[in-house]
Amino acid sequence: MAPCSRPSPKDRLRVAGACAAGTRSDGGRVTDVIAASGGCARPRPTPLLLSRVVLDTSVLISDPEALFAFPTSAAVIPLTVVEELDSLKARHDDVGRSAREVLRRIEMRRVANGGDIRRAVSLPGGGTLQIETNGLHLDVVSAHGLDPNKADNRILAAALGQADQHDGPVELISNDAALRIKAAQVGLVAREHHRGGTDPDARRPTGWSTLAVSSGLIDELYSRDHTGVDDLAPADDSP
């Protein structure tokens, strides 16, 4: 390989100034400047994913933003989890609401990436996301006396497959204590997730508030199926 040419003092000064600023005046990267000046161009850095995390259903139900809570990791969702979310989405409670929200966010990533997330796709806040359909180590699950037809055990088998196929640490993220215990018994690292991650695309506040409103507003809500925020004035309790 030919040695890199030595830049002139003038070029070195120009490169140093660009390095201090981070970019060129025309918007190029510092590495572009070094190459243009005749110096040895360094390769552009790529994001380093330190680990792989397998997300189970309980984590996503308790915190739909868990999809975005691992910006330095490759997040993997077994297809079994999607199936469980689908079975929960019709519930008229917080569980059903969370299931619908997670499925909506996964669908947004799928559409934004050409309709296929069987391979890892980048997340806006860092890290990657993919839906895993293969590589389930059901034989290992069965060898430990666990029913491979149960959803939790299939998630366990998917995590085992990830640990076998990829270098680096693999963690099963679950808020289900029983699943974490079983994970430990088959040699997997498992931990609980506490809410705190943030969806970079989020534009809506989370949580609910209770307001006392007039009976007329309730009638209008039932007739129109919606109402404006500005209409949510407190009820007049004066005699």
ZITALIN-V888947 format. One record per residue. N is the residue number from 1. RES is the residue in one letter. PSI is psi in whole degrees, 0 to 359 (NA if undefined). OMEGA is omega in whole degrees, -180 to 180 (NA if undefined). NEAR is the number of other C-alpha atoms within 8 Angstrom. Layout:
N | RES | PSI | OMEGA | NEAR
N | RES | PSI | OMEGA | NEAR
This chain:
1 | M | 136 | -177 | 2
2 | A | 139 | -180 | 3
3 | P | 154 | 179 | 4
4 | C | 140 | 179 | 7
5 | S | 149 | -178 | 7
6 | R | 124 | -180 | 6
7 | P | 155 | 178 | 10
8 | S | 163 | 177 | 6
9 | P | 324 | 179 | 6
10 | K | 318 | 179 | 7
11 | D | 320 | 180 | 9
12 | R | 322 | 178 | 10
13 | L | 319 | 180 | 8
14 | R | 319 | 179 | 8
15 | V | 318 | -180 | 12
16 | A | 319 | 178 | 8
17 | G | 321 | 179 | 8
18 | A | 322 | -180 | 12
19 | C | 322 | 180 | 9
20 | A | 325 | -179 | 6
21 | A | 335 | 179 | 7
22 | G | 332 | -179 | 8
23 | T | 166 | 175 | 10
24 | R | 167 | 178 | 11
25 | S | 335 | 180 | 5
26 | D | 11 | 175 | 4
27 | G | 355 | -179 | 6
28 | G | 167 | 179 | 9
29 | R | 162 | 179 | 9
30 | V | 321 | -180 | 12
31 | T | 328 | 177 | 10
32 | D | 321 | -179 | 9
33 | V | 316 | -179 | 12
34 | I | 317 | -180 | 12
35 | A | 319 | -178 | 10
36 | A | 333 | -177 | 7
37 | S | 359 | 180 | 10
38 | G | 4 | 179 | 10
39 | G | 182 | 179 | 11
40 | C | 111 | -179 | 8
41 | A | 131 | 176 | 8
42 | R | 146 | 179 | 5
43 | P | 146 | 178 | 5
44 | R | 137 | 180 | 5
45 | P | 146 | 176 | 4
46 | T | 148 | -179 | 4
47 | P | 136 | -179 | 5
48 | L | 116 | 177 | 5
49 | L | 115 | -170 | 9
50 | L | 338 | -175 | 8
51 | S | 173 | 173 | 11
52 | R | 136 | 178 | 14
53 | V | 133 | 177 | 12
54 | V | 119 | -176 | 13
55 | L | 130 | 179 | 13
56 | D | 177 | -174 | 13
57 | T | 319 | -176 | 10
58 | S | 324 | 179 | 9
59 | V | 314 | -177 | 14
60 | L | 329 | 178 | 15
61 | I | 319 | -179 | 11
62 | S | 333 | -179 | 9
63 | D | 94 | 178 | 9
64 | P | 336 | 179 | 12
65 | E | 359 | 178 | 12
66 | A | 338 | 175 | 12
67 | L | 329 | -173 | 10
68 | F | 12 | -173 | 14
69 | A | 3 | -176 | 10
70 | F | 71 | -172 | 12
71 | P | 347 | 178 | 9
72 | T | 16 | -175 | 11
73 | S | 159 | 171 | 12
74 | A | 110 | -179 | 14
75 | A | 133 | -178 | 14
76 | V | 130 | 176 | 12
77 | I | 114 | 176 | 13
78 | P | 147 | -179 | 14
79 | L | 330 | 177 | 9
80 | T | 325 | 179 | 9
81 | V | 318 | 178 | 12
82 | V | 320 | 179 | 10
83 | E | 318 | 178 | 8
84 | E | 318 | 177 | 10
85 | L | 321 | 180 | 13
86 | D | 324 | -180 | 11
87 | S | 342 | -177 | 7
88 | L | 345 | -170 | 10
89 | K | 338 | -178 | 12
90 | A | 354 | -179 | 7
91 | R | 142 | -177 | 8
92 | H | 55 | 179 | 7
93 | D | 189 | -178 | 6
94 | D | 327 | 179 | 6
95 | V | 312 | 179 | 12
96 | G | 323 | 179 | 12
97 | R | 316 | 179 | 11
98 | S | 319 | 180 | 14
99 | A | 316 | 179 | 15
100 | R | 320 | -179 | 11
101 | E | 317 | 180 | 9
102 | V | 315 | 180 | 13
103 | L | 322 | 178 | 11
104 | R | 318 | -178 | 8
105 | R | 321 | 176 | 8
106 | I | 318 | -180 | 8
107 | E | 322 | 177 | 8
108 | M | 318 | 178 | 8
109 | R | 322 | 180 | 10
110 | R | 311 | -179 | 11
111 | V | 319 | -178 | 9
112 | A | 344 | -178 | 7
113 | N | 37 | 173 | 9
114 | G | 13 | 175 | 6
115 | G | 8 | -176 | 7
116 | D | 117 | 175 | 8
117 | I | 34 | 171 | 12
118 | R | 335 | 171 | 8
119 | R | 155 | -175 | 7
120 | A | 135 | 175 | 10
121 | V | 150 | -177 | 10
122 | S | 144 | 174 | 8
123 | L | 148 | -174 | 9
124 | P | 332 | -179 | 6
125 | G | 6 | -177 | 8
126 | G | 157 | -177 | 10
127 | G | 181 | -180 | 14
128 | T | 167 | 179 | 12
129 | L | 139 | 173 | 14
130 | Q | 155 | 173 | 13
131 | I | 124 | -177 | 12
132 | E | 124 | -180 | 11
133 | T | 345 | -176 | 7
134 | N | 180 | 173 | 5
135 | G | 21 | 179 | 8
136 | L | 126 | 179 | 10
137 | H | 69 | -178 | 10
138 | L | 334 | 179 | 9
139 | D | 323 | 178 | 6
140 | V | 319 | 178 | 9
141 | V | 314 | 180 | 15
142 | S | 322 | -180 | 10
143 | A | 338 | 178 | 7
144 | H | 14 | 176 | 7
145 | G | 19 | -179 | 6
146 | L | 143 | -179 | 8
147 | D | 113 | -177 | 8
148 | P | 352 | 179 | 10
149 | N | 348 | 178 | 6
150 | K | 142 | -176 | 7
151 | A | 315 | -179 | 10
152 | D | 320 | -179 | 7
153 | N | 332 | 175 | 12
154 | R | 325 | 174 | 13
155 | I | 320 | 176 | 12
156 | L | 317 | 179 | 12
157 | A | 325 | 177 | 13
158 | A | 319 | 178 | 14
159 | A | 322 | 176 | 14
160 | L | 320 | 178 | 11
161 | G | 320 | 178 | 11
162 | Q | 318 | 180 | 11
163 | A | 329 | -179 | 10
164 | D | 328 | -173 | 7
165 | Q | 342 | -171 | 6
166 | H | 143 | 173 | 6
167 | D | 160 | 179 | 6
168 | G | 169 | -176 | 7
169 | P | 143 | 175 | 8
170 | V | 129 | -180 | 13
171 | E | 140 | 171 | 13
172 | L | 120 | -179 | 16
173 | I | 114 | -175 | 13
174 | S | 141 | 172 | 16
175 | N | 10 | 178 | 10
176 | D | 109 | -177 | 8
177 | A | 320 | -179 | 7
178 | A | 320 | 180 | 6
179 | L | 323 | 177 | 10
180 | R | 323 | 178 | 13
181 | I | 315 | 179 | 8
182 | K | 322 | 178 | 8
183 | A | 316 | 179 | 13
184 | A | 325 | -178 | 10
185 | Q | 337 | 178 | 7
186 | V | 10 | 173 | 9
187 | G | 17 | 180 | 6
188 | L | 151 | 171 | 12
189 | V | 129 | -179 | 9
190 | A | 144 | 177 | 11
191 | R | 161 | -180 | 10
192 | E | 153 | 177 | 8
193 | H | 132 | 175 | 8
194 | H | 134 | -177 | 4
195 | R | 138 | -179 | 8
196 | G | 345 | 177 | 5
197 | G | 162 | -177 | 9
198 | T | 134 | 174 | 9
199 | D | 115 | 180 | 10
200 | P | 338 | -180 | 7
201 | D | 357 | -174 | 5
202 | A | 136 | 177 | 7
203 | R | 353 | -177 | 4
204 | R | 144 | 175 | 4
205 | P | 152 | 178 | 5
206 | T | 157 | 179 | 4
207 | G | 174 | -178 | 4
208 | W | 153 | 177 | 4
209 | S | 149 | 178 | 4
210 | T | 126 | -180 | 4
211 | L | 143 | 172 | 6
212 | A | 120 | -177 | 6
213 | V | 172 | -177 | 10
214 | S | 156 | 178 | 9
215 | S | 330 | 178 | 6
216 | G | 323 | 178 | 6
217 | L | 324 | 177 | 10
218 | I | 316 | 178 | 9
219 | D | 318 | 180 | 8
220 | E | 322 | 179 | 10
221 | L | 318 | 179 | 10
222 | Y | 329 | -178 | 8
223 | S | 328 | -176 | 6
224 | R | 349 | -179 | 7
225 | D | 3 | 178 | 7
226 | H | 167 | 175 | 6
227 | T | 160 | 180 | 8
228 | G | 153 | 179 | 6
229 | V | 323 | -179 | 5
230 | D | 341 | -180 | 5
231 | D | 354 | -175 | 7
232 | L | 51 | 177 | 9
233 | A | 143 | 179 | 6
234 | P | 151 | 180 | 8
235 | A | 147 | 179 | 7
236 | D | 107 | -177 | 5
237 | D | 5 | -178 | 4
238 | S | 146 | -179 | 3
239 | P | NA | NA | 2
